[in-house]
Amino acid sequence: MLRRLQLVGKPADQPEEVHPQRAQDPLRALARRACEGEADAIRELVMELGGPILRTVRKVLGGGHPDAEDVAQEAILGLLSSLQSFRGDCTVLHFAHQVALRRALHARRHFKTREKVGDQVLDAEGHAAAGEAPLEAAISRERRRIVRSLLDELPEATAEALALHFMLGYTVEEIAAMLDVSPNTVWSRLKLGKRSLKRELDSNGQLIELLGGRRS
């Protein structure tokens, strides 16, 4: 259970032990002020985190999802309401990504994204990167579609770990701090997720055909 930010100082003769994540977090002081209800701090925090939150939501839902911005706004509100329970074991940015990810996963399940938008990806995520051949772009899109589809089927804890690691690029140690679990627990969840992902990739005819075309 997450606890409120602990900001009470120690007596002068007892040096404070600073958590490494807290010492390196440039947004922690701003989050504290926002938690205390300072309007300027709330606006600045939203400006700082709005973009990363929207990008996280789009990675999970797909760039062309019509509800991406609405889900991102819900995530921002959820983040602000959760600040009182944030204890600072990870950075504020990590915490924001976690909140956004959970909102996006919930949206996928609630709105049944696959039926609603199918494979449609409308923003830059769906286009070939600079120098990327059309075939490579198609393979990347299909892999992303498979991962997103898999997120709907996996247990919530496994889907969350899989998305944090493969979509957002967090390390096992960072995920463990964000979720307040042991690294071994994260490894176990990732192992289950990777096993399911491999089965999906191995059984996907369209991806196999694309990969075959690349090899020929």
RODO-2510 file (C-alpha; in nm, 4 decimals, decimal comma):
residues 216
     n   res          X          Y          Z
     1     m     0,0000     0,0000     0,0000
     2     l     0,1442     0,3320    -0,1102
     3     r     0,2034     0,5861     0,1643
     4     r     0,2041     0,9672     0,1669
     5     l     0,5261     1,1449     0,0747
     6     q     0,7473     1,1393     0,3816
     7     l     0,9003     1,4856     0,4130
     8     v     0,9456     1,5257     0,7874
     9     g     1,3054     1,6123     0,8717
    10     k     1,5207     1,4331     1,1282
    11     p     1,6935     1,5968     1,4227
    12     a     2,0173     1,7754     1,3365
    13     d     2,2272     1,5074     1,5018
    14     q     2,0701     1,2366     1,2869
    15     p     2,1575     1,2833     0,9183
    16     e     1,8673     1,2057     0,6871
    17     e     1,8991     0,8953     0,4699
    18     v     1,7953     1,0040     0,1235
    19     h     1,6453     0,7429    -0,1069
    20     p     1,8462     0,7382    -0,4361
    21     q     1,5303     0,7851    -0,6447
    22     r     1,4267     1,0830    -0,4336
    23     a     1,7679     1,2477    -0,4537
    24     q     1,7658     1,2256    -0,8349
    25     d     1,4022     1,3272    -0,8942
    26     p     1,3661     1,6852    -1,0214
    27     l     0,9853     1,6687    -0,9994
    28     r     0,9575     1,5542    -0,6398
    29     a     0,9458     1,9019    -0,4842
    30     l     0,6928     2,0125    -0,7461
    31     a     0,4775     1,7061    -0,6735
    32     r     0,4898     1,7849    -0,3031
    33     r     0,3661     2,1390    -0,3640
    34     a     0,0932     2,0110    -0,5960
    35     c    -0,0079     1,7604    -0,3289
    36     e    -0,0461     2,0525    -0,0880
    37     g    -0,2904     2,2168    -0,3282
    38     e    -0,0760     2,4931    -0,4821
    39     a    -0,2516     2,5844    -0,8063
    40     d     0,0678     2,6975    -0,9838
    41     a     0,2430     2,3736    -0,8914
    42     i    -0,0502     2,1664    -1,0157
    43     r    -0,0485     2,3481    -1,3503
    44     e     0,3281     2,3093    -1,3860
    45     l     0,3156     1,9401    -1,2975
    46     v     0,0420     1,8790    -1,5528
    47     m     0,2490     2,0618    -1,8156
    48     e     0,5527     1,8491    -1,7314
    49     l     0,3716     1,5149    -1,7273
    50     g     0,0879     1,5634    -1,9753
    51     g     0,3012     1,4723    -2,2775
    52     p     0,4613     1,1587    -2,1275
    53     i     0,1217     1,0412    -2,0016
    54     l    -0,0392     1,0829    -2,3439
    55     r     0,2492     0,8993    -2,5127
    56     t     0,2145     0,6109    -2,2681
    57     v    -0,1593     0,5882    -2,3308
    58     r    -0,1054     0,5893    -2,7074
    59     k     0,1529     0,3146    -2,6844
    60     v    -0,0964     0,0914    -2,5072
    61     l    -0,4137     0,1848    -2,6968
    62     g    -0,2617     0,2539    -3,0374
    63     g    -0,1935     0,5975    -3,1766
    64     g    -0,5218     0,6182    -3,3670
    65     h    -0,7462     0,5250    -3,0776
    66     p    -1,0253     0,7863    -3,0620
    67     d    -1,0319     0,7829    -2,6823
    68     a    -0,6562     0,8251    -2,6259
    69     e    -0,6747     1,1903    -2,5197
    70     d    -0,9742     1,1269    -2,2927
    71     v    -0,7925     0,8383    -2,1236
    72     a    -0,4826     1,0561    -2,0848
    73     q    -0,6921     1,3257    -1,9166
    74     e    -0,8359     1,0638    -1,6813
    75     a    -0,4824     0,9495    -1,6063
    76     i    -0,3742     1,3055    -1,5223
    77     l    -0,6671     1,3429    -1,2830
    78     g    -0,5848     1,0042    -1,1366
    79     l    -0,2249     1,1070    -1,0888
    80     l    -0,3203     1,4259    -0,9055
    81     s    -0,5591     1,2413    -0,6775
    82     s    -0,2944     0,9764    -0,6069
    83     l    -0,0193     1,2164    -0,5009
    84     q    -0,1278     1,1976    -0,1384
    85     s    -0,0532     0,8238    -0,1375
    86     f     0,2746     0,8468    -0,3337
    87     r     0,5662     0,7598    -0,1091
    88     g     0,8494     0,8374    -0,3491
    89     d     1,0158     0,4977    -0,3917
    90     c     1,0269     0,5694    -0,7655
    91     t     1,0445     0,8994    -0,9493
    92     v     0,7354     1,1100    -1,0104
    93     l     0,7716     1,0415    -1,3835
    94     h     0,7789     0,6667    -1,3204
    95     f     0,4715     0,6998    -1,1032
    96     a     0,2931     0,8982    -1,3757
    97     h     0,3728     0,6293    -1,6318
    98     q     0,2378     0,3651    -1,3970
    99     v    -0,0891     0,5545    -1,3450
   100     a    -0,1245     0,6152    -1,7203
   101     l    -0,0503     0,2532    -1,8002
   102     r    -0,3124     0,1233    -1,5597
   103     r    -0,5737     0,3628    -1,6962
   104     a    -0,4907     0,2603    -2,0524
   105     l    -0,5038    -0,1119    -1,9732
   106     h    -0,8396    -0,0605    -1,8068
   107     a    -0,9614     0,1308    -2,1134
   108     r    -0,8526    -0,1488    -2,3456
   109     r    -1,0526    -0,4017    -2,1489
   110     h    -1,3518    -0,1749    -2,0925
   111     f    -1,3905    -0,0410    -2,4456
   112     k    -1,2831    -0,3641    -2,6185
   113     t    -1,0300    -0,1787    -2,8273
   114     r    -0,9647    -0,4513    -3,0785
   115     e    -1,3276    -0,4479    -3,1973
   116     k    -1,3490    -0,0686    -3,1840
   117     v    -1,0382     0,0369    -3,3785
   118     g    -0,8940    -0,2902    -3,5018
   119     d    -0,5434    -0,2503    -3,6369
   120     q    -0,5839     0,1213    -3,7141
   121     v    -0,2824     0,3332    -3,6199
   122     l    -0,3052     0,6904    -3,7427
   123     d    -0,0226     0,8871    -3,5856
   124     a     0,3541     0,8733    -3,6352
   125     e     0,3682     0,5368    -3,4592
   126     g     0,2092     0,3788    -3,7636
   127     h     0,4460     0,5288    -4,0177
   128     a     0,7841     0,4019    -4,1146
   129     a     1,0659     0,5539    -3,9145
   130     a     1,3313     0,7477    -4,1001
   131     g     1,5206     0,5021    -4,3166
   132     e     1,2837     0,2147    -4,2304
   133     a     1,1647     0,0096    -4,5280
   134     p     0,7876    -0,0438    -4,5732
   135     l     0,8252    -0,4153    -4,4955
   136     e     1,0089    -0,3428    -4,1714
   137     a     0,7404    -0,0913    -4,0768
   138     a     0,4692    -0,3490    -4,1454
   139     i     0,6461    -0,6047    -3,9269
   140     s     0,6806    -0,3516    -3,6457
   141     r     0,3109    -0,2601    -3,6677
   142     e     0,2034    -0,6225    -3,6574
   143     r     0,4234    -0,6947    -3,3568
   144     r     0,2788    -0,3945    -3,1730
   145     r    -0,0733    -0,5100    -3,2579
   146     i     0,0007    -0,8558    -3,1178
   147     v     0,1445    -0,7139    -2,7962
   148     r    -0,1551    -0,4850    -2,7469
   149     s    -0,3955    -0,7691    -2,8142
   150     l    -0,2125    -0,9862    -2,5650
   151     l    -0,2497    -0,7197    -2,2964
   152     d    -0,6256    -0,7805    -2,3089
   153     e    -0,5873    -1,1493    -2,2334
   154     l    -0,3126    -1,1622    -1,9701
   155     p    -0,3743    -1,1254    -1,5957
   156     e    -0,3578    -0,7577    -1,5021
   157     a    -0,0332    -0,7843    -1,3044
   158     t     0,1414    -0,9707    -1,5876
   159     a     0,0116    -0,7290    -1,8529
   160     e     0,1315    -0,4340    -1,6471
   161     a     0,4830    -0,5731    -1,6073
   162     l     0,5005    -0,6673    -1,9756
   163     a     0,3925    -0,3191    -2,0887
   164     l     0,6265    -0,1405    -1,8486
   165     h     0,9224    -0,3464    -1,9695
   166     f     0,8639    -0,3842    -2,3435
   167     m     0,6560    -0,0767    -2,4269
   168     l     0,7997     0,1793    -2,1869
   169     g     1,1501     0,0343    -2,1506
   170     y     1,1751     0,0163    -1,7713
   171     t     1,4239    -0,2189    -1,6073
   172     v     1,3213    -0,4959    -1,3705
   173     e     1,4554    -0,2972    -1,0758
   174     e     1,2592     0,0134    -1,1770
   175     i     0,9407    -0,1883    -1,2211
   176     a     0,9890    -0,3512    -0,8812
   177     a     1,0161    -0,0078    -0,7185
   178     m     0,7140     0,1247    -0,9054
   179     l     0,4922    -0,1714    -0,8160
   180     d     0,6342    -0,2213    -0,4661
   181     v     0,7198    -0,5865    -0,5313
   182     s     1,0446    -0,7826    -0,5388
   183     p     1,2551    -0,8069    -0,8568
   184     n     1,1950    -1,1842    -0,8509
   185     t     0,8215    -1,1202    -0,8712
   186     v     0,8756    -0,8943    -1,1721
   187     w     1,0933    -1,1575    -1,3381
   188     s     0,8218    -1,4181    -1,2851
   189     r     0,5557    -1,1952    -1,4379
   190     l     0,7766    -1,1122    -1,7344
   191     k     0,8532    -1,4793    -1,7875
   192     l     0,4819    -1,5594    -1,8074
   193     g     0,4235    -1,2652    -2,0374
   194     k     0,7122    -1,3543    -2,2673
   195     r     0,5934    -1,7146    -2,2897
   196     s     0,2475    -1,5998    -2,3979
   197     l     0,3966    -1,3459    -2,6371
   198     k     0,6143    -1,6100    -2,8026
   199     r     0,3123    -1,8341    -2,8553
   200     e     0,1210    -1,5483    -3,0162
   201     l     0,4124    -1,4515    -3,2401
   202     d     0,4753    -1,8126    -3,3458
   203     s     0,1101    -1,8673    -3,4375
   204     n     0,0522    -1,5397    -3,6229
   205     g     0,0289    -1,6192    -3,9920
   206     q     0,0502    -1,2598    -4,1118
   207     l     0,3683    -1,1931    -3,9189
   208     i     0,5226    -1,5208    -4,0367
   209     e     0,4394    -1,4231    -4,3946
   210     l     0,5952    -1,0801    -4,3477
   211     l     0,9079    -1,2288    -4,1953
   212     g     0,9275    -1,4771    -4,4802
   213     g     0,9102    -1,1920    -4,7287
   214     r     1,1943    -1,0177    -4,5494
   215     r     1,4118    -1,3270    -4,5662
   216     s     1,3469    -1,3881    -4,9381
***
